[in-house]
Amino acid sequence: MELKRMGVVGVGHLGQHHARIYTEILGAQLVGVMDENSERASAIGQHLGVPYYGDIDEFLDSARPDGISVVVPTVDHFEVARKALLRGVNVLIEKPVTTTVEEAEQLLTMAEEKDLVLQVGHIERFNSAIQYVSKISHKPMFLQSRRLGPFSSRISDVGVVLDLMIHDIDIVLSLVNSSIENISATGRKICSDYEDIASAQLSFENGSMAHILVSRVSERRLRQMEIMEPERYLSINYETQDVSIHRCVNQSGTGLVEVIEHPVFPKSEPLKLELQHFVSCVRDGKQPLVGISDGKRALEIAVEVLKQIHRNNSLSAHTKEAV
């Protein structure tokens, strides 16, 4: 099997795991890492035994990767991905794909013109529980997602909508086969310069509804989703990758009784599945499970959520001033 030359741009908290996993994937060869923090690049490069770089152009020209993971701050996504695509390099770009929808459209056009793979790192699509549910869920009526956790100063360039909620937006869009009819949202700053807690309600043209709650200022960590369907509801734990299916059945003599099923299915590290998928797409020239159009659509909804939050907060501030 021909080894695909893979690289990682940005080897911080998440990027270091991208680099590690590329050394473990059959058919892939990690040919280098790049980070503007030269000490960080050196530490990860030496640990994994690969060349390391502090400049993106030098990295792309010297390492000559077939594909790269872009794991830098969101504000730098577009420029790094653009430089890679111009050189004919396939790209996996972490979520959110870019800071603006217009930038995402430009990357989409470039990838299409050069026939390159442009995958978006919505890792929850590769969660074993989500992959199982996506096969059995057909008529979701109401979806409720909660993604909560303690504050961390590690994410400082975006708010909780682009940091956390965009995951759930992408999952909801992948499960509900309908266009969005209405969006309403609220959010508040607590510890940072961006919204740290947010709530969004999505209404779809087919009648489905979704409620997404995210917080990075909660005491306990929670990653969960419930999906209500006709005659049953499904509960998903993202962290344990467990699914439970609840039904009400009629039993003679006792009436309605709740029955809970706990399906058994293989579980794997989502990031490893995601990167294996990217490498296979690069090797076979196929389109990824989560492409740039998916990332663009999720970004469009996230941007609208942010607009709603800012609009509501501005109205609230004006009302207080008037009082």
N, C-alpha and C positions, 0 to 999 in steps of 0.2 A: 504494500500500500504506500502510495506516495505521501510523504509527510507534508502537511500544510504548515507554512511558516506563520506563527502567530505572535503578536506582541500586545503589550498593554501600555496605554498612555494614562498615567495617574495611578500610582501604587500606594495610595493612602489606605484607610480602613477597609474599604471594599476592594479596591484595585489589587491589593496584595493577594487576595483570594482568587481573583481572576488569573493572576500570574501563576499561583500555585497549581490551580486546576489544569491550566494548559499543559503543565509538565506531567499530568496524570492521564490525559486523554489519548487514547489510541488513535494514531493518525495525525497527531498534532505535534509540533515542535516549537517550544517557546524560544524565539530568536532574540529577544531583547525587551527591556522595560524602559520607560521614559517618565521622568517627573522633574518639574521645575525645581523642586527641593533636591539638590544634588546629593545631600546626605541620605535622604530617603531612597533615592534611586540606587545609590551605591549599596546601601544595606540590603535591599531586596534583590538586586542583581547579583551580588556576591553570595547571598544565601542560596539562591537558586542556580548559581553557576552560569549566568547568562550576561551578555553585554548590557551596559546601562548607559543612559543618555540624559542630558539635561536640556536638550533642544529638540523640538518636534521635527524640524526639517532634517537635522542630522540623523535622527532616529529612523525616519522613513527612508532616507536615501542610503543609509549604511546597513541597517538591518534587513531591508527589503522584504517586509512581511507580506504574506498573502491576505491576512486579515488582522484587524486590531480591535481591542476593547477600548472604548473611550470612557474613562472613569475619572474625569476631571470635574471641577465645579461647573454647574449648569451654564453659567455665562460664557464658558469657553467651549462648550460642545460644538457649536456651529463651526467655528474656525478650525478646530482640530479635525473634525469630520470632513470639512471642505478640502483641506490639504491632503487628507488621505485619499478621498475619492478622486481628486485631480490626478493622483499618481496611480490610479487603478487599483487601490487597496480596498478590500471589502471591510465593512465597518459594523461593529455592534456598539451602539451608543446607549449609555445608561439613561434611564428616565429622570426627569422629563426630557424628551428628545432635544428640545431647544427652548429658548426663553420666549420666542414668538412663533406664531403659526406661519408667518411668512418665511422665516428661516427654515422651518421644517419642509415647506413646499419647495424651497430652493434645493435642499438636499435630496428630496424625492426626485426632482427633475434630473439632477446630476447622476444619481444612481441608475435611473432608467436609461439615460442617454449612454452610459458606459456599461450597462448590463452588469451591475455590481449588486452584491447582497448588502442591504442596509437594514439591520435588525435593531429593534428597540428593546432595551433591557427591562421589560416588565416581568420580573422574575416570578411573580405569583402565578402566571400562566403555566409555569413548570412545576408548581406545587402539586404533589401527587394527589392530594385531596381535590384540588380544583380540576385536574385532568380527569379524575374519576367522575366528578359531578357533571362536568361538561358533556359527558357521554350519556348521562341518564336524565338530566334536567331538560325538559322540553317546553313546559308552559309555566314559567315563573310569573306569579301574580304580584308578589311583593317580596323585595329583597331588603334585608337590613344588615348593614356592615358596621362593625366597631373596630377601630384600629387605634389603640391607646397605649401610652407609655410615658415614662419619666422624661424630664427635660435633659437634653444633651447639647452641649455647645459645639459638637462636631459639625452639625448642619447649621450654617450661619448665612448662606446666600439665598435661601428661599424659605417661604413659610410652609405651614403644615399641609396646605392644599397641594403644592407641587412636590413636597417631600413624601407625604403619606397617602393623601386622598386619591392621588392620581392612580395608585395601584388599584383601588377599589372601583374607581370610575372605569378603568380598563376591563376589570373582571365583569362588572355589571353590563357593559356594552357588549362583551363577548357572549353573555348568556341571554340577553334580551334581543331578539331579532326584530327590532323596530326602531324607528326614529324618535328622538326626544321631542316632546311637545312643549314642556315647560320646566324651568329650573328655578328653584328658590334656595337661598343660602344665607347663612349668618356666620360670623366669626369674630374672634377677639384676640388682641395682643395681650400676652401675659408676662413673658420673660424676655422676649426678643423684639426686634424692630419689625417683625412680620407676624401674621396671624399664627397663634400657637394652638388654637382650638377652633374647629369649624364643623358646621353641620350643613348638609345639602340634601334637598329633596328633588328627585328626578321623576317626571311623569312622561310616559311614553304614549305614542299614538295608538298602540294596541291595547291600552288600558293598564299595562304594568306600571308599578311604582317602585321606587327605590329610595331608601334613606341611608345616608352615609355619615357617620360620626367619626371624627378623627381628633386626636389630642396628643400633644407631646409635653403636657404638663400634668399628667395623671400619676398617681402614686404607683399603680400596678400596671403591668404590661398585659394587653389583651389584643388578640388578633382573631376575630371571629365573624362569621357570616351566617345568617339564616335565610333560607329561600322557601317561601310559601307557594305551594302549587295546589291544584285541585286534589283534595283527598289526602294530602300529605305535606309535611314540611321537612326540609333538610337542614342540618346544622353542621357547619364546617369549622374546624379548629385549624388555622393556618400553621401554627407552630408545631403541634403534634401530628399534623396531616391526617387527622381522624375525621370521619364522616358518620353521622347518625341520621337515620331516616325514621320519622315518626308518622304513624298512621292511626286512624281510628277505625276499628272494625266492629261489626255487629256479631256478638256471640249470643247464641240462644240461651235465654234464662238470665243473662247478666247485662244485656244491652250493649252500649258502646264501650269498647275497651281500647286503651292506647297500646299499640304494639311498637316497639323500638327495635330497629335493625342496626347492626354495626358491621357494615360490609368490610371484607378483608381484601386488600390489594397491595401490590408492591409499593414501597416507599423509597425515595432516593433524595439526595441533596439537590434542591431546586437549582442552585447556581451551576452545579455540574451538568445537570440535564440541559440547562439553557446554553451553556458553552459547547456541549457536545452537539447540540442542534445547530449552533452557529457554524461549527467546523464542518459538519456534514453538508450544510447549505453552501459553504464556500467550495467544498470538494465537488459537489454534484451540480452546482449552479442553479439550485432551486430556491424558491421564495420561502422566507422564514415564517414560522407560525405567527410571530408578532412583527409585522413589517412597519415601515415608516408611515403608511397610511393609518394603521392602528394607533401608532404613537401620536400622529397628528390629530386624529379624532379625539383621543383622550385629552390631549393638550387643549384643543378647542373648548371642550366642556370645562376643563379646569380653569381656563382663562375666564369663561363666562361665570363660573362660581366666584372667582376673585372679584369680578366686576360687581356682582350682586353684593358681596361682602362689603366692598368699599362704598357702594351706593348706600347701603343700609346704615353703615357706620357714619357716613357723612350726614344723612338725614337725622340720625340720632343726635349728632353733635349740634346741628343747627337747631333742633328742637330744644336742647338743653340751654343753648345760648338765648333763645327766644324767651324761655321761662325765667 
